């Protein structure tokens, strides 16, 4: 650790000297560089932004394993492990069941997570951050336009971290290749990507009850967390995926000049994804119940998912943008063998096809932005649909208010419907009702006042995992009553000279169904920081302290076999403040991040910080990292 710190200190000082020299050279040469706004990022929906090399407190929140703000999540002790929910979001509009082991999916790249690029010169980004006990985290990305028309990018994300507790190693491997092409007349364009992912976690079942006692009481004999006993040290689960994706469009009718009002685009989307989730264990664990094997437990579930969609989009200056599509899905989920019991037979496959149709609309009118979209399954084994309608309005270009209403009906995830394991208790086949969700959301965004979001969600036939009476392992259930959930979130940043105070507060409550939707009533994050330009403005420095707190509640427990969280009614966790001290710096396009996480744990006689029952949150730890952009 000491050698690594010296290496980064040397790198930091070297970069500073280099930047000073480059500043002197640039004054002599004054070579003009392309504007940063020309380095474009294109989303799967073809929305365009550009590369951002700034250093802000919002960027600090995103400097983590997920590369996104995790305010509503609770991390586990090691990177690459699941995140527990502190708040819920029901934004998905899937028309077929999702795959198994959703707790392992937090860092799994879906189609909508992939970006495409268009750059005037080659661009490279390197992300590095220290991990825990013989581990590192590295993201490497490169993109180039071989011509004005064609761009490709290559990226690789590799993570390996041993962790502080026994048998807790995590490993992530993620390779991505994308292309972005348009014809010279720009009437035809296509984006494609190939993605291969592997996320593996050694599983230990959490600390034993005796070790939890030693941990909470701050027993000095167990400051080395590797000395605490875990439930087992011979299990591992792994989520793997391989996907090929392409989306292309062609303008049948194009706008030749500003007087033309109509544009007609036709396009299609094709994707194929092969996913698998496996759980292996050398010897059975008694708390998981009886097993079919006395050693060498192993079970793997697969999903082959093929999708093709054709669509047409008509754009008119007066009418707006109207899109209609029709799609076909072929899915094959399941196992290699059937399970024949005395009183039933559990099949090995859920496979079939779906025919889908839908439409979307968008229009800007006198400052209002109106939009809506909907889709449904025309045929197939799963009835599903969604409908969304919303509007937003800019008030004096300073404040924005928006409202959205949505309904969604879809089948529970595949592992609620069919699951097999070498553990006897973990075998089932269910015919559940659709989960039906209704949502109303109102947002108010204003840098001058605050950013406020109010979200109400109602759910019928809510699907969840829990341990039923007289049992020891979780099984899937559907809630017979209605769940009503309200969430209010407010964010405001206050600036005074070189100081800033960023505050985020969330209040939430399950108005009904609180026995299945467990959550803290409030979460808060407050960051006090100082920013300044140093060394003749060659270095931008940012330092401060961040405080996060959520109220105590019956936090969901984690199950290693399922790779899922489940509702529990025995252990209340939370009510513990988490303080992080940080120092960040920016030199040209290089950002340095130094952070002492959960540093207040150094001064506590007892340890009450957990991520799930029997799974402690990380101890006080110093970590650092870097994000470096190269513009050639």
N, C-alpha and C positions, 0 to 999 in steps of 0.2 A: 504494500500500500504506500509506504514511504517513497520507494523508488518511482512508483507511478506518479505520485504527487510532484516529485522533482522534475519528472519528464514534462508534466503539464506546465509547471512553472517556467521551465526553459522555453517551451513552445510559446507560452504567453508573452514572455519578454522578447523573444525572437520576432514574433509577429508585430510587436509594438515598434521595435527598431526598424523592421522591414517597412512598416506603414509610414514611418517618419521619412525613410529614404525615398519611398515611392511618392510621398507628398512633394518632396523636393524635386524629384524627376518630373512629376506631372506639371509643376510650375514652368519647367523648361520646355517640355514637349507639348503640353496641352492637347494631348491626343483625345479626340472626341469619342466617347463610348455610347453605345446604344442606350436609350432610355430603359429604365427598369420595367416600365409598363409594356415594353415590347416582348418581354419574357412571359408568354401567356400560358395559363393553366386552363384546360378545358375539362369540364366535368362530364360524367356519363350522360347528363341531360343537355350537354352542349352549351351550358352556361360558361362564361369566360371571366376569369380573374387574372392576376399576375403575381409573379414571385414577390414575396415580401421578406426583406432582410432586416427589418426594424427590430428593435428590442423594446418591448413594452411589457407591462405586468400581465397582459392577456397572453403574450407569448410564453412567459414564465409558467403560467398555469398549464400550458400545452407541452412543456418539456418533460415528458414522461413516456412510459412504455407504450401507451395508446396513441401518443401524439395528439391528444385532445384534452379538453378540460374535463376532469373527473370529479367535479364538485359533488355530484349526486351519487358517487360510488365510494366504497371503502376498499382500499387495497389490502391484499394479503401480505404476509411477511416477505415473500420472495417475488421478484418480478417474473412475469410469465404465468403467474397463477391467476385464478379467477378473481373477480371483483364482486363484492356483495352490494346489493341495492340498498341505498338510503332513501331513494325516491323512485317513482315509477313513471315511465313514458310509454304510451300505447300508440305509437306513430305508425307501426307496420300496417301495410295494406296488402298482405300476401293473399293469394287466391288458392293456395294449396298449403298443406302442413309444412312447418319448418322441420329441419333435421334434428337429430338427437343431440344431447350434451350441449345445451345452449350456454351453460356456465363456462364452457371452454371456448366460446365464440367471440369473446370480447375483442380479441385482436385478430380475428379471422376477417380477411378482406372480402367483402361482398362486391357485387358488380357496381353498386352505387358508390363504393369507396374508391374506385379506381379513377385516376386522373390521366389526361393526355396533354401534350405540350406542343407549343409552337414558339421557337426561340430564334433570335437573329444570330447568336453565336453559341457555341457549345456551353452547356451548363452542367456543373457537377455540384452535388450536395453530399457532405459527409456528416453523419450524426453519430456521436459516441457518448456513452454514459457508463459509469461504473455500475457494477451489479453487486452481488453479495457472495463472498467466499468463493474465490476462484471463478469469477465470471465477468463477462463484459457484454455490452449491448452496442451493436453497430448497425447503422443503416447507410448504405452507399447507393447513390443515384447518379445517373448520367443521361443526358438527353442532347440531341443534336438534330438540326435540320440539314439533311444532305442537299436539299434545294429549298426554295421558298415554298414548294408544294408538299414536301414529304418530311415528316419528323418521326424519329423513333426514340424510345427511352428504355433503359435497362436499370433495374434496381435489385438489390439484395438486402434482406434484413436477417441478421444472424444474432441469436441471443443464447447465452449459456450462463446459468447461475446456479451454484451449488446450494445456496441458502444457508441460514443460520441453524436450522433444525435438522435432525436426522432424516435422511431419505426424502429430500425436498427439491432435488435438482430439476430445473426446467430447461428446455431447449426449444428454440424456435428457428425455423428456416423458411424463408419466404422469397421466392424468385418471381420477378414481374418483368414482362416485356410488352411494350405498347407501341402502336404505330398510329399516326395521324396523317391523312393524305387528303388533298383536294385538287381538283383539276385546275388548269390554267384559267378557265373562265369562271371557276368557283361554283359551278352548278352541281358538281358531284363531289361528295366527301365521304370518307369512311374512317372509322376509328376501330381498332382491334386491340385485344390484349390476350396474352397467355400467362397464366398464374399457377404456380405450384407452391403449396403451403404444407407445413408440418409443425404441429404444436404438441409437444410431449411434456408430461408432468409426472415425476415420481410421486406416488401417493403414500401417505403415512397414517391416514385416518385421524390426524390431529393428535394432540397430547392426551395421555391417559389422565383420568380424573386426579390421580395423585400428583402428577406433574403440573396440572393446572393449579393445584393448591400451592405447590412450591413456587410456581411462577408468580402467582398473585401476591404471595406474601414476601416477595423479594428476597428469597433465600440466597445468601451470598455464594453458597456452594454450586449454584446453577446459573451464575452469570454467563458462563459458557453454555449457550442454549443447546449445544450438541449433547450435553449431559442429561437433558430432560428426556424421559421415555416417551415414545410415541406408540400408537396402537399396533402398527405393523411396519415393516421395512422391506417389503418384497412385492410391492404393487406399482403399476404404472398405467396411465391412460394416455391415449394419443388420438388427436384429431388431424386428419390429412385431407387435402383437397387438390384437385387439378381442374382447371377451367380454361376453355377457349371461348372467346367472345368477339363478335363483330357487329357493328351498326353502320349502315350506309344510307345515304340520302341522295336524291337527284331532283333538281328543280325542273319540273315540266313547264311551268309558267314562271318567268322571272321578271323582276322589275328592271327595265332597261334605263329608266331615268326617274326623277322625282315625281313626275306626273302619273306614273303607273301606280295603281292602287292594289293590284292583285298579285299574289304569289302562291303557286301550288307546288308542294313538295311531296314526293312519295319516298318511302323508305322501308327497310326491313331490319330486324334484329335476329341474330342466330346465336345461341349459346349452348354449350354442353359442359356439364360439371359432374365430376366423379368424386364423392366424398366418402369417408369412412371414419368410424369411431371404434376404438378397441380398448378393452380393459383386460390386463393380465395380472396374475398374482400367483406366487409360488405355492403358498399354502392358504387354506381357508381361514378366515377371521370369524371367530365364534359369534360376535355381535351381529354379523350379517346373516346369521341363521345357518341351517344345514345346506350342504352343497352336494352336487352330483359327483364331484371329483374330490379326492383326498389330496391332490397336488396338481400343479400345472394348470390352474384355472385360466381360461382364455376364451373370449367371445368378441366377435367383430361384426358390426353392422354397416351396411353399405347403402349408398343412395346414388343412383344414376339419374340425372335430370337433364332432359333435352328440351329446349324451348325455341320456337320460331314465331316471329311476329311480323305482320305486314301492316303498314299504316300510311295514311295520307293526311297532310296538313295544309289547310287553306288559310291564307293570310290576306286580310282585307283591311285597309285603313279605317273604314267605317264600321264593319262588322266585328273585326277582331281576329284572333287566331283560333281556328277550330280544327281539332285532330280527332280522327277515328281510327281504331285498330281492331284487328282480329288476330288471335294467337292460338297456338297449339302447344301443349305440353305433354311429354311422355316421361313418366317417373317409374322408378323401380327401387323400392326401399325394402330392406330386410336382411335375412340371415341365410346361411347355407343349408341349415337343417331345420326340420319341423320338430316340435316337442309334443309327444303323445303322453297324456296323463290318464289317470284312471277314469276321470269324469269329463275330460275335455281334450281338445287338440288345439295347440297353439301353432298357427301357421308360420311359415317362414318368410312370406312375401306380401307386401302391399304394393301392387303395381297396376298401372292403367294409364289412361290419357285423359286430358281435359281440353275442351274447346272454349276459348274465352273471347269476349268482345268488350270494347270500352270506348270512351271518348273523353276529351278534355277541351276546355275553353279558357281563353285569356284575352282580356281587353283593358285598355287604359282609356279612361273617359273623364275629362275635366278634373284631373288630379286623383281620381279613383282608379285603383287596380283591382279588377274583378277576375276571379278565376274559379274553376271548378273541374272536377274530373270524377269519373266513375267507371267501374268495370264489373263483370259478373261471369261466372262459369255457365256456358250454354249447355254443356253436356259433360258427363263424367261422374265418378263416384263421390266427388266432394262438391256440395253446393256452397258457393262463396260469392260474396259481393262486397263492394265498398262504394261510398259516395261522399265526395268532399266538395264544399262550397265555401268561398271566402272572399273578403274584400279588404283593401287597405287604403289609407288616405294620408298624404303628407300635408301637415299644417304648417304653412309658411316655410316649407323646406327645413324646418327645425325639429318638428315633432311628427312622429308617425304612429298612427293607430290602425290596428288590424283586428279582424275577427274571422273565425273559421268554425265551421260545424262539420262533423264527420260521423258517418255510421259505417260499421265494418262487421261482417259476419264471416267466420272461417272456422275450419276444423282445428282442434288442438294439434300440437306438434306430434310428429310421428311416434316419438317414444312414449306418449300418452296412449297411443292406439295399439302399439305393438312393441314389446321389449322381451329379450331373452338374455339369460345369464346362466353361468354354472352354479350360482346361488339360487336355491329353490324359490325363495321369496321374491326374486326379481324376474318373474316370468308372468306376463299377462297379455291379453288381447281384449281391447275394449271397443265398444261402439258408442262413442260419446257424441253429445249434441254439439252443434257449432257454438263457439264462443262469440257472443254478440256484444259489440262495444259501441257506445254513443259518446261523442266528445264535443265539447264546446270550449273554444279557446279565444281569449282576448289579450292582445299585446299592445303595450304603449311604450314606445322607444323615444327617449329624449336625452341628449347629452346634458342639457341644462337642468332638467328635473330629475329623471331616473328612468331606468328600464324596468317595466313591470309586466309580468305575465300572470294571467289568471286562467286556470285550466280545470274544467270539470269533466269527469269521466264516469259513465255508468256502464256496468258490465253485467250481463246475464250469462249463466252457465260458465262462470269463471273456472278455469282448469288450473290445478296446482298439485304439488306433491306434499304429502304429510305422512306421519306415522299414526296409523289408526290405533284404537284401543286394543290391548292385548297383543300387540305386535312390536317388533323391534326395528323394522326397516321401512323406509318410505315407499308409498305406492301412489298411483295417480288417482285424483278425485275431481269431481265437479261440484261446485257450490250450488246448492239448491235455491238459495235466496239471491237477491240482487246485491252487487257491490257498488257503492257510490263513493267516489274519491275526488277530493278537491285539493288543488295545489296552487299556492300563490308564491311567486318568486319575484324579488325586487333586487336590483343592482344599481349602485351609484358610486361613481368615483369622484372624490373631492380633491382638487389640486390647489396648493398654495405655494407659490414660488417654486422651489426645487423639491417640495415634499408632496406626497400623494397618499391618499387613504382610499382604498378600494373595498367596498362593502357589498356582500351578497347575503341575502337572508331568504330562507325558504320556510314557509309554513304549510303544513299539509295535514289532512285528516281523512280517515275512512269514515264517512258518515254512516255507512252500513257495511257489513262484511268485514269488520275490523279483526275478526278471528282468523281470516285467511289472507288479508292484506296487511301485513305487519310493517310498520314504519315509524320512525321518530317523528314527533310532532313538529319539530323545527330543526333546521340546520343553518349554521352561520359560518361565513368565512370573511375575515377582516384582515387586510394587508396594509401595513404602514411602511412606506418606503421613501427613499431619498434618491434623486437622480441628478447627475451633473456631468459636464464635459470637462475632461482633464487633459493635460499635456497638449496645450494649444488645440484643443478639440479633436485630437487624434483618437481619443478613447472616450467612450460614453459609459459611465458607470451607474449601476443601479444596485441598491442594497436596502435590506429591510427585514421585517419579520411578518410571518403569516400565521394567522390563528384560525383553526377550524374546530367546530364543536357541533355535535348532534346529541339530542336527548336520548336517554336510556329507553330501550324497547326490546321486545323479544325478537332479536335478530335471526333471520333465516339461517338454518344450518346447512352444511355442505356434505353431499354424499359422493364418495369417490367412484363407486360403481356406475352410477347414473351420469356423473359429471354434471350434476344439477344441484340447485339449492331447494330446500324444502321447509315448510312451515313447522315451527316447533313452539311449544308452550311452556317450557321449563326454565329457560335461562334468559335473564334480562341483561343486556350489554349496552355499552355506550355511556354517555354522560362523562366522557373523558376529553379534556382539551388537548389538541395537537398543535404544537408550536414548531414552525420551521424558520430557521434563520438563513438568509440567502445573500449572496453577492453575485451579481451578473455584470458582464462587461461586453462591449461591442467595439471591435476594431475593424473598420471597413465592413466587409461582409462576413465577419467572424463573430459569433456570439459564444461567450464563455459563461457557464453556469456552475456555481458552487453553492451547495445547500447542506445544512445540518438539519436532518429530518427528525421530528419528534424529540427535539433536544431537551425538552422539559422532563423526559423520562430519566435524565441523569440525576434529578433532584428529588425523585419520588421514592419513598420507602416501600410502597406497594405498587403493583402493576395491574391496572384495570383496562388496558387497551387490547381489544380483540377485533378480529375481522369476521368471525363466526364462532359459535360455541366450540371450544377446544382448539381454536386456531388463533393464536396471538397475532396482533399487529406487530410491525417491525419495531425493534428497539431504536434508541438514539443512534443515528449513523450519519457519517459525513460522506457525501457523494458529489461528484463533479462530472461535467461533460462539456461537449462542444458541438456547435453546428457551424459548418464552414461551407460557404458557397463560392465556387470558382466560376468566374465569367471570363471566358477565353476570347 
